[in-house]
Every structure is written in C-alpha cells, then in structure tokens.
Amino acid sequence: MGMVVAHSSTNFDYRVNELLVHKSVPGLVYTVCWTFPTTNRVALSLQRVKPCKPIVIAIGDPIDGYAFEGFDRAENDFIGSDLYNSVTEEKEVDALRKYQIIKPLIDTQEIELYIKGDLSKEVLEKYASAGSISVQTLYKYLNQYLAFGSHRLALLPMTHVCGKGRKLPLDHEAANEMKKTRGGNYIGRKGLSDDYLRRDFNQEDETRIKKFIKSILPRAQNHHLSALFALYSSKLCTKIINVYGIEELIPDPLKLISLEQFSYHFKKNVNYKKWEVYKTSSKNVQNNHELTVGRAQDYSLGPSHTYEIDATTLNLYVVSRVQDENGKDSPKVLGRPYLYFIVDSYSTMIVGYTLTFQTGTAAVKRALYNAFTNKVEFCRKYGIPIDDSDWPCEHVCTRLLCDRAGEYTTKLFDDIIAEDLKLETITYAPAYLGKRKGTVEVNFNAIDQIVIQQLDGSVKRRPAKDSAHPSNFARYDIQTLNQLVIKAILSFNKRRVNFSRLQTFDVLDGVAPTPISIWNRHISGKMGGGVRRPKEQIKYALLDRVEATIGKSGITLKSNRLSYFTEHKAFQEWQTEIMLRKTPKTIDVRTNPDDPRFAWFRSKQFDNEIIEFSIGTNLESYAELVYEEIQQLRELQARSKSINRKDRNLDRFELQNLINSNQSSTKKVIDRKGMVAGIKDNFKAEQQAEIVRDSIESRLDFGTLDLSENSQMYNDQPTEYKDE
C-alpha cells in the first residue's frame, strides 16, 4: 500500500493529496494538501469528522507528537473511501452546493495563503459574505475539502462517521474489543484527572437507562440530573457479593457510567413532555407549555353551534336540609358539590349548568338537559321569576366540546344521538387542558371569585396555618346555592363585556359586546333560529337508564330501591300477567336524577308510548330531595328501624319460647302428605262447642246457672270430633 522513504532535502517527491498513514494507530491518516519543495515542507490535514486547519511541517519532523518515521505513504483513493460511498442524490446536491461556495477561493492563489495561515480575516469575511455563510462555516468547508483529497464531493456530510451514527457495542467485552482496534483509545474526551471514570457506553447501558426512564423516573422525588444519576446508579448499577457469609450490595464497575454519559443518553432517550409531567403535573404541562392558537369562537359557526362543558369542585362546603330525629335542623355537612357549566363558544353565553354531589354521566345529562330546555320553569323552581328574554337558551347544540374525563363516555353520547337530537359530533380536548375549553374555564373563576369566596364555608386559596377548617362554618344548602348561581349566571350573560367576540359588522351595527346581545343578534341569522326539540324528547334522551324489577306493587329500581306505580292500563295488564305467571321480569326504565318522583318506560310493546311511573305515596318524602339527602334520610330511617328491630326481636324471642313450650305438649306430628280428613266438620263442631262454653261462662259470671242441676248435663255433652 505504501512505502518507507528516505527523507532528503535533495529528493523532494511528495505530491498533493498523498496520504501519510500511521503504522500502528488505526484511523490516524493525514492528507498532504500542499507542498513546499524549496523549503522541504508539506502542509498536512488530519482526516477526522471535523477537520482542523492544515499544519505545515518540515519533512522528518514529528507530526502532532508522532514520529515521522511511524507513518507510511499511500495513494489517496477517495473514490473507494467510506465517505464517497455514502453518497446519495440528496447528499451529492448538498456537497456540490458547498463546493460552489468555496470555489472562488480555491481557484485563486489565496488558498495557499490560507493553508500557510497568512490569509487575512477581512478576505475570509468577503468570501463568506458572498456565499451567505458565516466565517466559521467557511473554515469548516475549506478544512474538510483539503483533508479529504480536494475532491468536489469531499464536502459530503460526515454523519456516517459521527458519534450519533456509530453502533454501540453489545456489552463491555465487545467495547473492549473495539477499543483494541482503535489502538487502546477511548471514545470521547479525556477526563480532567486519572480518577475520572471512563469506559465506552454499550447497549446494555442503554437498556438500563431506558428501564430507568420507564419504571423509576415517574416515581423520582428529585429530578435534578445529578440526583437522577445517583438514583440510577443505586438502583441499576449494583451487584451482591458474599463477604464472610453476609450478602452485601456494592457498586458494579461493569455497570457504572459517568455523569456525562448518563446525562447525554438520558436526554437522548427521555420523552421531555412526560418528564415535565413527572416533575410538575400533567395539568401544568398542558396549560403552561402547549401552544395557544386561535380563539374558541373560530371553531363555531354561530350561537348554539358549539357548546363547551366542564366541571369543577366548588370551593364551598354545604349542609343538608334534612332534619334529624329530634326535629331540629341537621348541621350535617354534605361536602363540596360539583358544578357543571355549559357555555356557548361563539357568544360565551352560559346556556346551562347543574350543581350535584355526583360525578359521572348522571351529572352530565342533568347539565345538558338544563342547557337544552327552557329556563323559565327551571328558575321558578328556585323562586326566581324570569321571562324567556332573560335567558333565551333552549337549543340543542351541533357540536359538544369536552375533555376525556370518565363521565363523558361513549355510551352517554350514543344514547343522546340515538334519540335524534341532531347533536352531530363530540370533540375531546386533551385531559386537564383547561385553555382548550377557555370559554367555560373563565366562568368557573368568575363564580368562585364573585360568589363562592363571599360565603361562609368557602375554601380559601391560601388559608392561615392556624385557621379552622372551612367545613366548620358551612351554612348554605344546595337550594340556596342554586339561587345564588342562577342570579350570577343571569348577571354574567347580561353584563360581562368581551369585545373579542364581536365581528366587524357587529361593531358597525352597534351590537353590545355582551353574551346575550351577541346571542340574540346571530341565533337567527347564522343558525336559522337554532335546533329546538320538544321537552319530552330531550328529557327521555337524557334520562338515566336504570334497571327495574316488575313486582306486585309496581316497579322497583335496583339503583335506589324506590318503588313506582303507573295507572297505564296496558302496562297494568302486563304486570298482572307477569305476577300470575310468576316469572320475574326486569326492564330498563329512565329516571331523572333531578326529580326522583317519576320514572319512564318506552317499548315497542306499547307502540313506543312513554309510560310514566310515580313514586309510591309512602315514599313522597323523597320527592324534593337530592341524592345525598336521600341517602341521609335513608340512614335516619335505617337507624330507627334498627332500634325497632331490636325491640321486635326481644318480643319474638319470648313468643318463640312460648311456641316451643306449647309444641312440646301437642300430638306427635304425623308424616302425611295429604290433608287431614274431616277438618271442615270438626271446625263447625268446635264453633258450636265454643258458643256453648261462652254461654256457660257468661251465666256463671252472672250467677244464674244452677250447677247441681246442670252439672251432669254439662259433663254429659262433650265436644264430639270425627275420626281422622
């Protein structure tokens, strides 16, 4: 391949692009990029990923500390090199583009000045400016061009030999073998001291880091890299040894890596978004690090097209309305209710809400029912008189935007769509990302600041350390809280100003920037009046589906064990038939969680007529109670029943003792399957004898009966029973 030459000033035969290859250090190759025969010198450029500026040495002088005699001379075979063989059409275009940038310089004598280090910075800046690159990039192009043979394709990308493209050794043994082929050199920079832990990273190390990221990182308490490195080393880089019969856990030098190696490969493999979630929370990442693009109104065609729904736990403790056993107001604290808001994206109008102690589909349906129906009757229920113009929202939306919480299930919306409400699409925002439902989030904050924080029992954001728990001050019940929320909603819809919701023609026409003004302005023009449905259709579509058992007294719900009856003649006939057949029957009925007085049932058997059931008269006390209060009332009744049951059990114990004593003196029970003969005649005879005995006892009491005269008659007329 090459030959050893005698270096002589009288016989200079070095050529440009000739190679000097070290005899014992693999990969140590220099390219002769310029010759100076008169001074017996050559300019050499080291072939490496990022070539440096050429060095000029005299023939025979050491090359970067290596003896000149340690090199062989070889022909430059650039076309057979790995760099040339890595060419692709895209890479070739890139290499030729770079070549055209440096061509004006290498075609002049100024290239020699550059190699010798005599070219001024001003000249280099001129060429860099002409090529629209920086001076540093020009240095990079020139050095790579000279190091790899001054070929037009010498500027091919060097990624095929960089660290990112190098295949990791399988394990530490394979790493040692690769190290030997490099002449005993490590990969990477040398440490600042001889104690610096240094070994080649391998595939087993990478597997351990991936395991650490998947299994240990989510539970880490400290997410500084140094702390994570210590945690990684203690969990995955140890081994157990036996010291005088005692097992000890010690660091495994074959698994330990440096902090720099851990940092590099950890950052290379970790999912930064998940890591940020581990360090803070999912809600923090999505709300503070996600991009914000556009407005909620941009995705809505007009009022009632897109509704946003979300829920929050109110910062308020409420009390029950149910009285205790002594007839006094119960101070029982029920907890913090949930508030569901439904807001129109286009106008920011609050179109519906619900206050509930339950999460899940029941609460969502309750809120949707409120949004889709007339508000006059609803507000009257809480003693607030309004007319249709005060809250003109009774429209079914076309699109519903919600998050991925558990209550927004596929089954919920399947039931709604199946009932032909014309609700076409359900759009899910990423979980916890409040800003994706920003229209509804604003209302939560307003309710909390304007209403909730003014009430006794409210939860403060930064309470004093010695302050009493807010539940100790709770005094508002769910009825009063509903009144406050309704009044706040009416005020928000009429008074809140949001100029961002106005279009240009709205401004020109003098439309007020309030939700109700924007709603009234565009509900007809943009949405054709919106979609309205009969109350009974909406009600049935949004009712809870509950299993019920048909019994003699009506139907009994499996969920709360309440009984209902109906006056529907056809159903009563079917109910009677089921009782006569003695075949238990279970049906799916619909119930409104906001009004437990009724249940509904629809079936093809009754021509899809909706049959209404009313709660039993003995259960009317449940009619106006919310679920939590029903449960409380049930507890009170259960406690009363428990006391009664105790006394009743004592009575039964005494009665059973009496029965047992009487049974011991009766005749022996005969093992007979059929009825005893003569029971009817014996029953009549006993009746007559009882009449006689009553008469005798009466006469004895009155003193009118002569025992001496009638004793024989009394004794001679016993009651006669027929034989068995």
FENGICOR-V930039 format. One record per residue. N is the residue number from 1. SS is DSSP state (H for helix, E for strand, C for the rest). Layout:
N|SS ; N|SS
This chain:
1|C ; 2|E ; 3|E ; 4|C ; 5|C ; 6|C ; 7|C ; 8|C ; 9|C ; 10|C ; 11|C ; 12|C ; 13|C ; 14|C ; 15|C ; 16|C ; 17|C ; 18|C ; 19|E ; 20|E ; 21|E ; 22|E ; 23|C ; 24|C ; 25|C ; 26|C ; 27|C ; 28|C ; 29|E ; 30|E ; 31|E ; 32|E ; 33|E ; 34|E ; 35|E ; 36|E ; 37|H ; 38|H ; 39|H ; 40|C ; 41|E ; 42|E ; 43|E ; 44|E ; 45|E ; 46|E ; 47|C ; 48|C ; 49|C ; 50|C ; 51|C ; 52|C ; 53|C ; 54|C ; 55|E ; 56|E ; 57|E ; 58|E ; 59|C ; 60|C ; 61|C ; 62|C ; 63|E ; 64|C ; 65|C ; 66|E ; 67|C ; 68|H ; 69|H ; 70|H ; 71|E ; 72|E ; 73|E ; 74|E ; 75|C ; 76|C ; 77|C ; 78|H ; 79|H ; 80|H ; 81|C ; 82|H ; 83|H ; 84|H ; 85|H ; 86|C ; 87|C ; 88|C ; 89|H ; 90|H ; 91|H ; 92|H ; 93|H ; 94|H ; 95|H ; 96|H ; 97|H ; 98|H ; 99|H ; 100|H ; 101|H ; 102|H ; 103|H ; 104|H ; 105|H ; 106|H ; 107|C ; 108|C ; 109|C ; 110|H ; 111|H ; 112|H ; 113|H ; 114|H ; 115|H ; 116|H ; 117|C ; 118|C ; 119|C ; 120|C ; 121|H ; 122|H ; 123|H ; 124|H ; 125|H ; 126|H ; 127|H ; 128|H ; 129|H ; 130|H ; 131|C ; 132|C ; 133|C ; 134|C ; 135|H ; 136|H ; 137|H ; 138|H ; 139|H ; 140|H ; 141|H ; 142|H ; 143|H ; 144|H ; 145|H ; 146|H ; 147|H ; 148|C ; 149|C ; 150|C ; 151|C ; 152|C ; 153|C ; 154|C ; 155|C ; 156|C ; 157|C ; 158|C ; 159|H ; 160|H ; 161|H ; 162|C ; 163|H ; 164|H ; 165|H ; 166|C ; 167|C ; 168|C ; 169|E ; 170|C ; 171|C ; 172|H ; 173|H ; 174|H ; 175|H ; 176|H ; 177|H ; 178|H ; 179|H ; 180|H ; 181|H ; 182|C ; 183|C ; 184|C ; 185|C ; 186|C ; 187|C ; 188|C ; 189|C ; 190|C ; 191|C ; 192|C ; 193|C ; 194|C ; 195|C ; 196|C ; 197|C ; 198|C ; 199|C ; 200|C ; 201|C ; 202|E ; 203|H ; 204|H ; 205|H ; 206|H ; 207|H ; 208|H ; 209|H ; 210|H ; 211|H ; 212|H ; 213|H ; 214|H ; 215|H ; 216|H ; 217|H ; 218|H ; 219|H ; 220|C ; 221|C ; 222|C ; 223|C ; 224|C ; 225|H ; 226|H ; 227|H ; 228|H ; 229|H ; 230|H ; 231|H ; 232|H ; 233|H ; 234|H ; 235|H ; 236|H ; 237|C ; 238|E ; 239|E ; 240|E ; 241|E ; 242|E ; 243|E ; 244|C ; 245|C ; 246|E ; 247|E ; 248|E ; 249|E ; 250|E ; 251|E ; 252|C ; 253|C ; 254|C ; 255|C ; 256|C ; 257|C ; 258|C ; 259|H ; 260|H ; 261|H ; 262|H ; 263|H ; 264|H ; 265|H ; 266|H ; 267|H ; 268|H ; 269|H ; 270|C ; 271|C ; 272|H ; 273|H ; 274|H ; 275|H ; 276|H ; 277|H ; 278|H ; 279|H ; 280|C ; 281|C ; 282|H ; 283|H ; 284|H ; 285|H ; 286|H ; 287|H ; 288|H ; 289|C ; 290|C ; 291|C ; 292|C ; 293|C ; 294|C ; 295|C ; 296|H ; 297|H ; 298|H ; 299|H ; 300|C ; 301|C ; 302|C ; 303|C ; 304|C ; 305|C ; 306|E ; 307|E ; 308|E ; 309|E ; 310|E ; 311|E ; 312|E ; 313|E ; 314|C ; 315|C ; 316|E ; 317|C ; 318|E ; 319|E ; 320|C ; 321|C ; 322|C ; 323|E ; 324|C ; 325|C ; 326|C ; 327|C ; 328|C ; 329|E ; 330|C ; 331|C ; 332|C ; 333|E ; 334|E ; 335|E ; 336|C ; 337|C ; 338|E ; 339|E ; 340|E ; 341|E ; 342|E ; 343|E ; 344|E ; 345|C ; 346|C ; 347|C ; 348|C ; 349|C ; 350|E ; 351|E ; 352|E ; 353|E ; 354|E ; 355|E ; 356|E ; 357|C ; 358|C ; 359|C ; 360|C ; 361|H ; 362|H ; 363|H ; 364|H ; 365|H ; 366|H ; 367|H ; 368|H ; 369|H ; 370|H ; 371|H ; 372|H ; 373|C ; 374|C ; 375|H ; 376|H ; 377|H ; 378|H ; 379|H ; 380|H ; 381|H ; 382|C ; 383|C ; 384|C ; 385|C ; 386|C ; 387|C ; 388|C ; 389|C ; 390|C ; 391|C ; 392|C ; 393|C ; 394|C ; 395|C ; 396|E ; 397|C ; 398|C ; 399|E ; 400|E ; 401|E ; 402|E ; 403|C ; 404|C ; 405|C ; 406|C ; 407|C ; 408|C ; 409|C ; 410|H ; 411|H ; 412|H ; 413|H ; 414|H ; 415|H ; 416|H ; 417|H ; 418|H ; 419|C ; 420|C ; 421|C ; 422|C ; 423|C ; 424|C ; 425|E ; 426|E ; 427|E ; 428|E ; 429|C ; 430|C ; 431|C ; 432|C ; 433|C ; 434|H ; 435|H ; 436|H ; 437|H ; 438|H ; 439|H ; 440|H ; 441|H ; 442|H ; 443|H ; 444|H ; 445|H ; 446|H ; 447|H ; 448|H ; 449|H ; 450|H ; 451|C ; 452|H ; 453|H ; 454|H ; 455|C ; 456|C ; 457|C ; 458|E ; 459|C ; 460|C ; 461|C ; 462|C ; 463|C ; 464|C ; 465|C ; 466|C ; 467|C ; 468|C ; 469|C ; 470|H ; 471|H ; 472|H ; 473|H ; 474|C ; 475|C ; 476|C ; 477|E ; 478|H ; 479|H ; 480|H ; 481|H ; 482|H ; 483|H ; 484|H ; 485|H ; 486|H ; 487|H ; 488|H ; 489|H ; 490|H ; 491|H ; 492|H ; 493|H ; 494|H ; 495|H ; 496|C ; 497|E ; 498|C ; 499|H ; 500|H ; 501|H ; 502|C ; 503|C ; 504|H ; 505|H ; 506|H ; 507|H ; 508|H ; 509|C ; 510|C ; 511|C ; 512|C ; 513|C ; 514|E ; 515|H ; 516|H ; 517|H ; 518|H ; 519|H ; 520|H ; 521|H ; 522|H ; 523|C ; 524|C ; 525|C ; 526|C ; 527|C ; 528|C ; 529|C ; 530|C ; 531|E ; 532|C ; 533|C ; 534|C ; 535|H ; 536|H ; 537|H ; 538|H ; 539|H ; 540|H ; 541|H ; 542|C ; 543|C ; 544|E ; 545|E ; 546|E ; 547|E ; 548|E ; 549|E ; 550|E ; 551|E ; 552|C ; 553|C ; 554|E ; 555|E ; 556|E ; 557|E ; 558|C ; 559|C ; 560|C ; 561|C ; 562|C ; 563|E ; 564|E ; 565|E ; 566|C ; 567|C ; 568|C ; 569|H ; 570|H ; 571|H ; 572|H ; 573|H ; 574|H ; 575|H ; 576|H ; 577|H ; 578|H ; 579|H ; 580|H ; 581|H ; 582|C ; 583|C ; 584|C ; 585|C ; 586|E ; 587|E ; 588|E ; 589|E ; 590|E ; 591|E ; 592|C ; 593|C ; 594|C ; 595|C ; 596|C ; 597|C ; 598|E ; 599|E ; 600|E ; 601|E ; 602|E ; 603|C ; 604|H ; 605|H ; 606|H ; 607|C ; 608|C ; 609|C ; 610|E ; 611|E ; 612|E ; 613|E ; 614|E ; 615|E ; 616|C ; 617|H ; 618|H ; 619|H ; 620|H ; 621|H ; 622|H ; 623|C ; 624|C ; 625|C ; 626|C ; 627|H ; 628|H ; 629|H ; 630|H ; 631|H ; 632|H ; 633|H ; 634|H ; 635|H ; 636|H ; 637|H ; 638|H ; 639|H ; 640|H ; 641|H ; 642|H ; 643|H ; 644|H ; 645|H ; 646|H ; 647|H ; 648|H ; 649|H ; 650|H ; 651|H ; 652|H ; 653|H ; 654|H ; 655|H ; 656|H ; 657|H ; 658|H ; 659|H ; 660|H ; 661|H ; 662|H ; 663|H ; 664|C ; 665|C ; 666|C ; 667|C ; 668|C ; 669|C ; 670|C ; 671|C ; 672|C ; 673|C ; 674|C ; 675|C ; 676|C ; 677|C ; 678|C ; 679|H ; 680|H ; 681|H ; 682|H ; 683|H ; 684|H ; 685|H ; 686|H ; 687|H ; 688|H ; 689|H ; 690|H ; 691|H ; 692|H ; 693|H ; 694|H ; 695|H ; 696|H ; 697|H ; 698|H ; 699|H ; 700|H ; 701|H ; 702|H ; 703|C ; 704|C ; 705|C ; 706|C ; 707|H ; 708|H ; 709|H ; 710|H ; 711|H ; 712|H ; 713|H ; 714|H ; 715|H ; 716|H ; 717|C ; 718|C ; 719|C ; 720|C ; 721|C ; 722|C ; 723|C ; 724|C
